Structures are given as C-alpha cells and as structure tokens.
Amino acid sequence: SIASGGFLHHTSFLWDWDPANMDYLTLPEKRPDYRGDRGHDEFLVKLKDHYGGYSGKNSFFGHVKHATEESFELEEVALKEVMEIANE
C-alpha cells in the first residue's frame, strides 16, 4: 500500500508449516513465469530447516529487522494502525 510520504510492505516468513495445510491453498491466477504451475509445497521453504540449526526463530527475526534498519527507517505500529492505513 502506497500512501503519501511512505509505503507499507507485507510479506510472510514461514518458520514452520504443516504440509497438509498446503492443500487448502490454491494456485494464484497471476504468478511469475519462474514459478510455473508449482504448488505451494514445491515453492515455499521452512525457514527452520535452513536457519533453525544456527539459532532460533527470535534470532532470525532480529537479524531481518537489523538488516532492514540498515537501509530503511522502520516504525513499529500496531495492527490496528496498519489496517487503518490499508483501508484509506
């Protein structure tokens, strides 16, 4: 969502997930060519399998926040505030 003076970026970091739940997700109509017709279980990775051996989930998100702060000014806000911005 782009607003005057800034923007809101949303992403999902999947630390762990149950493969059975991937059956509930449908293939999006619009997707990049490199994704093709791969299902979510072929496209997504569990971060715990790649990062969890080195440290825990909280450490991972701390590193993401730190790396982001090196390039952007971050402002933590409550979900309610995010929803108000998104609905403008």
C-alpha positions, 0 to 999 in steps of 0.5 A: 500500500502506497500512501503519501510520504511512505509505503507499507510492505507485507510479506510472510516468513514461514518458520514452520508449516504443516504440509497438509495445510498446503492443500487448502491453498490454491494456485494464484491466477497471476504468478511469475513465469519462474514459478510455473504451475508449482504448488505451494509445497514445491515453492515455499521453504521452512525457514527452520530447516535452513536457519533453525540449526544456527539459532532460533526463530527470535534470532532470525527475526532480529537479524531481518529487522537489523538488516532492514534498519540498515537501509530503511527507517522502520516504525513499529505500529500496531495492527490496528494502525496498519489496517487503518492505513490499508483501508484509506 
